[in-house]
Amino acid sequence: MEVNLTNNEVDLLRSMVEKDIRELLLEIAKADHREFREELRAKENILESIREKLTLIGVS
């Protein structure tokens, strides 16, 4: 799949993904149930992958 984004769109997406990662890390730290923590970590991994792809685009 290919998506064409402007530099501003990439910057905004990266900021949103980084914010979501920070919020997930707080939620993971507070989670009492192992299964729930695992679900949150899976989401974190997906967001980390997205962040890496946005970084590869080369816009900071």
PyMOL Python script that loads the backbone (N, CA, C, O; Angstrom):
from pymol import cmd

cmd.read_pdbstr("""\
ATOM      1  N   MET A   1       0.841  -1.165   0.000  1.00  0.00           N
ATOM      2  CA  MET A   1       0.000   0.000   0.000  1.00  0.00           C
ATOM      3  C   MET A   1       0.894   1.238   0.000  1.00  0.00           C
ATOM      4  O   MET A   1       1.925   1.273   0.671  1.00  0.00           O
ATOM      5  N   GLU A   2       0.496   2.219  -0.738  1.00  0.00           N
ATOM      6  CA  GLU A   2       1.255   3.461  -0.795  1.00  0.00           C
ATOM      7  C   GLU A   2       0.342   4.620  -0.419  1.00  0.00           C
ATOM      8  O   GLU A   2      -0.793   4.719  -0.885  1.00  0.00           O
ATOM      9  N   VAL A   3       0.863   5.489   0.431  1.00  0.00           N
ATOM     10  CA  VAL A   3       0.131   6.682   0.847  1.00  0.00           C
ATOM     11  C   VAL A   3       1.050   7.870   0.638  1.00  0.00           C
ATOM     12  O   VAL A   3       2.193   7.861   1.096  1.00  0.00           O
ATOM     13  N   ASN A   4       0.572   8.868  -0.033  1.00  0.00           N
ATOM     14  CA  ASN A   4       1.359  10.080  -0.252  1.00  0.00           C
ATOM     15  C   ASN A   4       0.940  11.136   0.761  1.00  0.00           C
ATOM     16  O   ASN A   4      -0.234  11.493   0.860  1.00  0.00           O
ATOM     17  N   LEU A   5       1.923  11.627   1.512  1.00  0.00           N
ATOM     18  CA  LEU A   5       1.659  12.618   2.549  1.00  0.00           C
ATOM     19  C   LEU A   5       2.574  13.812   2.370  1.00  0.00           C
ATOM     20  O   LEU A   5       3.697  13.688   1.882  1.00  0.00           O
ATOM     21  N   THR A   6       2.078  14.969   2.773  1.00  0.00           N
ATOM     22  CA  THR A   6       2.927  16.154   2.783  1.00  0.00           C
ATOM     23  C   THR A   6       3.806  16.109   4.024  1.00  0.00           C
ATOM     24  O   THR A   6       3.561  15.317   4.933  1.00  0.00           O
ATOM     25  N   ASN A   7       4.827  16.953   4.064  1.00  0.00           N
ATOM     26  CA  ASN A   7       5.701  17.026   5.242  1.00  0.00           C
ATOM     27  C   ASN A   7       4.900  17.383   6.489  1.00  0.00           C
ATOM     28  O   ASN A   7       5.134  16.823   7.561  1.00  0.00           O
ATOM     29  N   ASN A   8       3.958  18.312   6.353  1.00  0.00           N
ATOM     30  CA  ASN A   8       3.134  18.700   7.500  1.00  0.00           C
ATOM     31  C   ASN A   8       2.278  17.543   7.994  1.00  0.00           C
ATOM     32  O   ASN A   8       2.099  17.373   9.200  1.00  0.00           O
ATOM     33  N   GLU A   9       1.756  16.761   7.086  1.00  0.00           N
ATOM     34  CA  GLU A   9       0.953  15.601   7.472  1.00  0.00           C
ATOM     35  C   GLU A   9       1.805  14.563   8.195  1.00  0.00           C
ATOM     36  O   GLU A   9       1.364  13.980   9.186  1.00  0.00           O
ATOM     37  N   VAL A  10       3.002  14.334   7.716  1.00  0.00           N
ATOM     38  CA  VAL A  10       3.910  13.381   8.368  1.00  0.00           C
ATOM     39  C   VAL A  10       4.256  13.869   9.770  1.00  0.00           C
ATOM     40  O   VAL A  10       4.241  13.089  10.723  1.00  0.00           O
ATOM     41  N   ASP A  11       4.565  15.150   9.898  1.00  0.00           N
ATOM     42  CA  ASP A  11       4.894  15.709  11.213  1.00  0.00           C
ATOM     43  C   ASP A  11       3.732  15.550  12.185  1.00  0.00           C
ATOM     44  O   ASP A  11       3.924  15.163  13.338  1.00  0.00           O
ATOM     45  N   LEU A  12       2.529  15.851  11.712  1.00  0.00           N
ATOM     46  CA  LEU A  12       1.355  15.729  12.571  1.00  0.00           C
ATOM     47  C   LEU A  12       1.117  14.277  12.966  1.00  0.00           C
ATOM     48  O   LEU A  12       0.863  13.987  14.135  1.00  0.00           O
ATOM     49  N   LEU A  13       1.195  13.384  12.021  1.00  0.00           N
ATOM     50  CA  LEU A  13       1.009  11.961  12.327  1.00  0.00           C
ATOM     51  C   LEU A  13       2.044  11.461  13.325  1.00  0.00           C
ATOM     52  O   LEU A  13       1.715  10.733  14.262  1.00  0.00           O
ATOM     53  N   ARG A  14       3.297  11.855  13.121  1.00  0.00           N
ATOM     54  CA  ARG A  14       4.353  11.427  14.041  1.00  0.00           C
ATOM     55  C   ARG A  14       4.061  11.936  15.455  1.00  0.00           C
ATOM     56  O   ARG A  14       4.208  11.192  16.425  1.00  0.00           O
ATOM     57  N   SER A  15       3.653  13.182  15.573  1.00  0.00           N
ATOM     58  CA  SER A  15       3.324  13.749  16.887  1.00  0.00           C
ATOM     59  C   SER A  15       2.181  12.987  17.544  1.00  0.00           C
ATOM     60  O   SER A  15       2.220  12.698  18.740  1.00  0.00           O
ATOM     61  N   MET A  16       1.173  12.670  16.760  1.00  0.00           N
ATOM     62  CA  MET A  16       0.026  11.935  17.298  1.00  0.00           C
ATOM     63  C   MET A  16       0.423  10.532  17.739  1.00  0.00           C
ATOM     64  O   MET A  16      -0.011  10.064  18.791  1.00  0.00           O
ATOM     65  N   VAL A  17       1.239   9.869  16.946  1.00  0.00           N
ATOM     66  CA  VAL A  17       1.690   8.517  17.288  1.00  0.00           C
ATOM     67  C   VAL A  17       2.540   8.556  18.553  1.00  0.00           C
ATOM     68  O   VAL A  17       2.373   7.712  19.434  1.00  0.00           O
ATOM     69  N   GLU A  18       3.444   9.518  18.654  1.00  0.00           N
ATOM     70  CA  GLU A  18       4.292   9.622  19.846  1.00  0.00           C
ATOM     71  C   GLU A  18       3.464   9.905  21.090  1.00  0.00           C
ATOM     72  O   GLU A  18       3.753   9.369  22.160  1.00  0.00           O
ATOM     73  N   LYS A  19       2.442  10.736  20.965  1.00  0.00           N
ATOM     74  CA  LYS A  19       1.545  11.018  22.093  1.00  0.00           C
ATOM     75  C   LYS A  19       0.817   9.742  22.506  1.00  0.00           C
ATOM     76  O   LYS A  19       0.711   9.440  23.695  1.00  0.00           O
ATOM     77  N   ASP A  20       0.319   9.000  21.531  1.00  0.00           N
ATOM     78  CA  ASP A  20      -0.380   7.752  21.837  1.00  0.00           C
ATOM     79  C   ASP A  20       0.544   6.736  22.500  1.00  0.00           C
ATOM     80  O   ASP A  20       0.116   6.012  23.398  1.00  0.00           O
ATOM     81  N   ILE A  21       1.793   6.672  22.075  1.00  0.00           N
ATOM     82  CA  ILE A  21       2.755   5.756  22.695  1.00  0.00           C
ATOM     83  C   ILE A  21       2.967   6.136  24.156  1.00  0.00           C
ATOM     84  O   ILE A  21       2.954   5.270  25.031  1.00  0.00           O
ATOM     85  N   ARG A  22       3.164   7.428  24.424  1.00  0.00           N
ATOM     86  CA  ARG A  22       3.348   7.872  25.817  1.00  0.00           C
ATOM     87  C   ARG A  22       2.142   7.510  26.676  1.00  0.00           C
ATOM     88  O   ARG A  22       2.297   7.034  27.800  1.00  0.00           O
ATOM     89  N   GLU A  23       0.946   7.734  26.149  1.00  0.00           N
ATOM     90  CA  GLU A  23      -0.268   7.414  26.902  1.00  0.00           C
ATOM     91  C   GLU A  23      -0.396   5.908  27.134  1.00  0.00           C
ATOM     92  O   GLU A  23      -0.808   5.475  28.210  1.00  0.00           O
ATOM     93  N   LEU A  24      -0.043   5.120  26.128  1.00  0.00           N
ATOM     94  CA  LEU A  24      -0.096   3.663  26.280  1.00  0.00           C
ATOM     95  C   LEU A  24       0.876   3.182  27.349  1.00  0.00           C
ATOM     96  O   LEU A  24       0.546   2.295  28.135  1.00  0.00           O
ATOM     97  N   LEU A  25       2.067   3.760  27.380  1.00  0.00           N
ATOM     98  CA  LEU A  25       3.053   3.353  28.388  1.00  0.00           C
ATOM     99  C   LEU A  25       2.525   3.610  29.796  1.00  0.00           C
ATOM    100  O   LEU A  25       2.737   2.796  30.695  1.00  0.00           O
ATOM    101  N   LEU A  26       1.844   4.730  29.994  1.00  0.00           N
ATOM    102  CA  LEU A  26       1.241   5.013  31.299  1.00  0.00           C
ATOM    103  C   LEU A  26       0.138   4.009  31.614  1.00  0.00           C
ATOM    104  O   LEU A  26       0.031   3.520  32.739  1.00  0.00           O
ATOM    105  N   GLU A  27      -0.670   3.710  30.619  1.00  0.00           N
ATOM    106  CA  GLU A  27      -1.751   2.753  30.804  1.00  0.00           C
ATOM    107  C   GLU A  27      -1.207   1.359  31.101  1.00  0.00           C
ATOM    108  O   GLU A  27      -1.759   0.641  31.935  1.00  0.00           O
ATOM    109  N   ILE A  28      -0.132   0.977  30.428  1.00  0.00           N
ATOM    110  CA  ILE A  28       0.491  -0.331  30.670  1.00  0.00           C
ATOM    111  C   ILE A  28       0.989  -0.411  32.107  1.00  0.00           C
ATOM    112  O   ILE A  28       0.817  -1.429  32.777  1.00  0.00           O
ATOM    113  N   ALA A  29       1.605   0.664  32.573  1.00  0.00           N
ATOM    114  CA  ALA A  29       2.139   0.681  33.937  1.00  0.00           C
ATOM    115  C   ALA A  29       1.034   0.535  34.979  1.00  0.00           C
ATOM    116  O   ALA A  29       1.265  -0.020  36.053  1.00  0.00           O
ATOM    117  N   LYS A  30      -0.150   1.023  34.675  1.00  0.00           N
ATOM    118  CA  LYS A  30      -1.264   0.978  35.626  1.00  0.00           C
ATOM    119  C   LYS A  30      -2.107  -0.286  35.500  1.00  0.00           C
ATOM    120  O   LYS A  30      -2.901  -0.587  36.392  1.00  0.00           O
ATOM    121  N   ALA A  31      -1.949  -1.023  34.418  1.00  0.00           N
ATOM    122  CA  ALA A  31      -2.812  -2.179  34.148  1.00  0.00           C
ATOM    123  C   ALA A  31      -2.586  -3.282  35.179  1.00  0.00           C
ATOM    124  O   ALA A  31      -1.451  -3.641  35.494  1.00  0.00           O
ATOM    125  N   ASP A  32      -3.688  -3.806  35.690  1.00  0.00           N
ATOM    126  CA  ASP A  32      -3.623  -4.858  36.700  1.00  0.00           C
ATOM    127  C   ASP A  32      -3.626  -6.262  36.103  1.00  0.00           C
ATOM    128  O   ASP A  32      -3.035  -7.182  36.669  1.00  0.00           O
ATOM    129  N   HIS A  33      -4.279  -6.424  34.981  1.00  0.00           N
ATOM    130  CA  HIS A  33      -4.438  -7.749  34.392  1.00  0.00           C
ATOM    131  C   HIS A  33      -3.418  -7.982  33.284  1.00  0.00           C
ATOM    132  O   HIS A  33      -3.210  -7.137  32.413  1.00  0.00           O
ATOM    133  N   ARG A  34      -2.798  -9.138  33.344  1.00  0.00           N
ATOM    134  CA  ARG A  34      -1.750  -9.487  32.384  1.00  0.00           C
ATOM    135  C   ARG A  34      -2.256  -9.458  30.945  1.00  0.00           C
ATOM    136  O   ARG A  34      -1.574  -8.953  30.053  1.00  0.00           O
ATOM    137  N   GLU A  35      -3.448 -10.001  30.720  1.00  0.00           N
ATOM    138  CA  GLU A  35      -3.991 -10.047  29.358  1.00  0.00           C
ATOM    139  C   GLU A  35      -4.185  -8.642  28.799  1.00  0.00           C
ATOM    140  O   GLU A  35      -3.890  -8.377  27.633  1.00  0.00           O
ATOM    141  N   PHE A  36      -4.683  -7.752  29.644  1.00  0.00           N
ATOM    142  CA  PHE A  36      -4.897  -6.374  29.212  1.00  0.00           C
ATOM    143  C   PHE A  36      -3.563  -5.700  28.892  1.00  0.00           C
ATOM    144  O   PHE A  36      -3.447  -4.989  27.894  1.00  0.00           O
ATOM    145  N   ARG A  37      -2.552  -5.927  29.746  1.00  0.00           N
ATOM    146  CA  ARG A  37      -1.213  -5.378  29.487  1.00  0.00           C
ATOM    147  C   ARG A  37      -0.666  -5.883  28.160  1.00  0.00           C
ATOM    148  O   ARG A  37      -0.063  -5.124  27.400  1.00  0.00           O
ATOM    149  N   GLU A  38      -0.878  -7.159  27.884  1.00  0.00           N
ATOM    150  CA  GLU A  38      -0.397  -7.735  26.623  1.00  0.00           C
ATOM    151  C   GLU A  38      -1.084  -7.091  25.419  1.00  0.00           C
ATOM    152  O   GLU A  38      -0.440  -6.835  24.401  1.00  0.00           O
ATOM    153  N   GLU A  39      -2.382  -6.830  25.530  1.00  0.00           N
ATOM    154  CA  GLU A  39      -3.105  -6.148  24.451  1.00  0.00           C
ATOM    155  C   GLU A  39      -2.544  -4.746  24.229  1.00  0.00           C
ATOM    156  O   GLU A  39      -2.361  -4.307  23.094  1.00  0.00           O
ATOM    157  N   LEU A  40      -2.278  -4.058  25.328  1.00  0.00           N
ATOM    158  CA  LEU A  40      -1.732  -2.705  25.225  1.00  0.00           C
ATOM    159  C   LEU A  40      -0.331  -2.726  24.621  1.00  0.00           C
ATOM    160  O   LEU A  40       0.010  -1.864  23.811  1.00  0.00           O
ATOM    161  N   ARG A  41       0.472  -3.699  25.008  1.00  0.00           N
ATOM    162  CA  ARG A  41       1.822  -3.813  24.441  1.00  0.00           C
ATOM    163  C   ARG A  41       1.769  -4.115  22.938  1.00  0.00           C
ATOM    164  O   ARG A  41       2.607  -3.633  22.175  1.00  0.00           O
ATOM    165  N   ALA A  42       0.795  -4.902  22.524  1.00  0.00           N
ATOM    166  CA  ALA A  42       0.642  -5.184  21.093  1.00  0.00           C
ATOM    167  C   ALA A  42       0.322  -3.893  20.336  1.00  0.00           C
ATOM    168  O   ALA A  42       0.853  -3.655  19.251  1.00  0.00           O
ATOM    169  N   LYS A  43      -0.541  -3.071  20.911  1.00  0.00           N
ATOM    170  CA  LYS A  43      -0.856  -1.778  20.294  1.00  0.00           C
ATOM    171  C   LYS A  43       0.374  -0.882  20.268  1.00  0.00           C
ATOM    172  O   LYS A  43       0.622  -0.182  19.286  1.00  0.00           O
ATOM    173  N   GLU A  44       1.144  -0.909  21.358  1.00  0.00           N
ATOM    174  CA  GLU A  44       2.370  -0.112  21.408  1.00  0.00           C
ATOM    175  C   GLU A  44       3.332  -0.542  20.297  1.00  0.00           C
ATOM    176  O   GLU A  44       3.941   0.301  19.639  1.00  0.00           O
ATOM    177  N   ASN A  45       3.465  -1.839  20.094  1.00  0.00           N
ATOM    178  CA  ASN A  45       4.354  -2.348  19.040  1.00  0.00           C
ATOM    179  C   ASN A  45       3.922  -1.864  17.663  1.00  0.00           C
ATOM    180  O   ASN A  45       4.761  -1.510  16.834  1.00  0.00           O
ATOM    181  N   ILE A  46       2.622  -1.849  17.419  1.00  0.00           N
ATOM    182  CA  ILE A  46       2.119  -1.353  16.134  1.00  0.00           C
ATOM    183  C   ILE A  46       2.437   0.127  15.981  1.00  0.00           C
ATOM    184  O   ILE A  46       2.881   0.564  14.920  1.00  0.00           O
ATOM    185  N   LEU A  47       2.210   0.896  17.037  1.00  0.00           N
ATOM    186  CA  LEU A  47       2.508   2.329  16.979  1.00  0.00           C
ATOM    187  C   LEU A  47       4.000   2.579  16.788  1.00  0.00           C
ATOM    188  O   LEU A  47       4.383   3.496  16.061  1.00  0.00           O
ATOM    189  N   GLU A  48       4.844   1.776  17.429  1.00  0.00           N
ATOM    190  CA  GLU A  48       6.295   1.913  17.248  1.00  0.00           C
ATOM    191  C   GLU A  48       6.678   1.647  15.793  1.00  0.00           C
ATOM    192  O   GLU A  48       7.539   2.328  15.236  1.00  0.00           O
ATOM    193  N   SER A  49       6.038   0.661  15.191  1.00  0.00           N
ATOM    194  CA  SER A  49       6.298   0.346  13.791  1.00  0.00           C
ATOM    195  C   SER A  49       5.892   1.510  12.888  1.00  0.00           C
ATOM    196  O   SER A  49       6.609   1.860  11.951  1.00  0.00           O
ATOM    197  N   ILE A  50       4.757   2.093  13.176  1.00  0.00           N
ATOM    198  CA  ILE A  50       4.300   3.251  12.398  1.00  0.00           C
ATOM    199  C   ILE A  50       5.270   4.409  12.559  1.00  0.00           C
ATOM    200  O   ILE A  50       5.613   5.084  11.589  1.00  0.00           O
ATOM    201  N   ARG A  51       5.714   4.637  13.805  1.00  0.00           N
ATOM    202  CA  ARG A  51       6.658   5.736  14.051  1.00  0.00           C
ATOM    203  C   ARG A  51       7.953   5.520  13.266  1.00  0.00           C
ATOM    204  O   ARG A  51       8.493   6.463  12.688  1.00  0.00           O
ATOM    205  N   GLU A  52       8.446   4.295  13.246  1.00  0.00           N
ATOM    206  CA  GLU A  52       9.667   3.990  12.484  1.00  0.00           C
ATOM    207  C   GLU A  52       9.475   4.271  11.002  1.00  0.00           C
ATOM    208  O   GLU A  52      10.357   4.836  10.355  1.00  0.00           O
ATOM    209  N   LYS A  53       8.331   3.879  10.464  1.00  0.00           N
ATOM    210  CA  LYS A  53       8.059   4.120   9.048  1.00  0.00           C
ATOM    211  C   LYS A  53       7.978   5.610   8.748  1.00  0.00           C
ATOM    212  O   LYS A  53       8.462   6.065   7.711  1.00  0.00           O
ATOM    213  N   LEU A  54       7.372   6.367   9.647  1.00  0.00           N
ATOM    214  CA  LEU A  54       7.299   7.815   9.450  1.00  0.00           C
ATOM    215  C   LEU A  54       8.689   8.435   9.517  1.00  0.00           C
ATOM    216  O   LEU A  54       8.978   9.393   8.800  1.00  0.00           O
ATOM    217  N   THR A  55       9.549   7.894  10.373  1.00  0.00           N
ATOM    218  CA  THR A  55      10.915   8.391  10.480  1.00  0.00           C
ATOM    219  C   THR A  55      11.698   8.088   9.209  1.00  0.00           C
ATOM    220  O   THR A  55      12.522   8.896   8.780  1.00  0.00           O
ATOM    221  N   LEU A  56      11.448   6.933   8.606  1.00  0.00           N
ATOM    222  CA  LEU A  56      12.147   6.557   7.378  1.00  0.00           C
ATOM    223  C   LEU A  56      11.824   7.491   6.219  1.00  0.00           C
ATOM    224  O   LEU A  56      12.601   7.621   5.274  1.00  0.00           O
ATOM    225  N   ILE A  57      10.681   8.129   6.305  1.00  0.00           N
ATOM    226  CA  ILE A  57      10.310   9.088   5.263  1.00  0.00           C
ATOM    227  C   ILE A  57      11.315  10.235   5.252  1.00  0.00           C
ATOM    228  O   ILE A  57      11.521  10.886   4.228  1.00  0.00           O
ATOM    229  N   GLY A  58      11.940  10.475   6.413  1.00  0.00           N
ATOM    230  CA  GLY A  58      13.019  11.452   6.474  1.00  0.00           C
ATOM    231  C   GLY A  58      12.608  12.852   6.844  1.00  0.00           C
ATOM    232  O   GLY A  58      13.390  13.790   6.690  1.00  0.00           O
ATOM    233  N   VAL A  59      11.409  13.008   7.325  1.00  0.00           N
ATOM    234  CA  VAL A  59      10.949  14.332   7.737  1.00  0.00           C
ATOM    235  C   VAL A  59      10.989  14.373   9.254  1.00  0.00           C
ATOM    236  O   VAL A  59      10.478  13.476   9.924  1.00  0.00           O
ATOM    237  N   SER A  60      11.605  15.428   9.793  1.00  0.00           N
ATOM    238  CA  SER A  60      11.661  15.516  11.252  1.00  0.00           C
ATOM    239  C   SER A  60      11.006  16.761  11.765  1.00  0.00           C
ATOM    240  O   SER A  60      10.968  16.986  12.975  1.00  0.00           O
TER     241      SER A  60
END
""", "prot")
cmd.dss("prot")
cmd.show_as("cartoon", "prot")
cmd.util.cbc("prot")
cmd.orient("prot")
